[in-house]
Amino acid sequence: MKALRITVLALLLVFGGGYLGRDGLVRMLDQHFYESTLSVCVAGMGLLAPDRLPIELRSFCNIAIVARASEAYDD
């Protein structure tokens, strides 16, 4: 249960915090925490879509993270 709370909190921080303070937060995550953010995203998406293959989840998360980072760098 604790792991689920941590995963949900991390996803909220990535998606919610990324939207509210996208420039600084997304740049910091992109530069320092890319792999750990990717693994949290894959784990969270695995809970939401358990019928998907891990490579599909990893690809989706990778594209989402790169898109967020590029939006932050554009501003």
C-alpha angles and dihedrals in degrees: 000000000000091000090052091052091049091049093049092047092049091050091049090051093048098045103026097036091041090057096047099042099015101157102055099030097046093046091049092049091046094051101040113015107033099125096043091046090050092051092048090049092050092048092049094046089048088061091049096044109024093166093066124095117250091243090056092051092046091049092049093048093045092053092045093051094046090048092051092047093049091049090052093048092049093062 
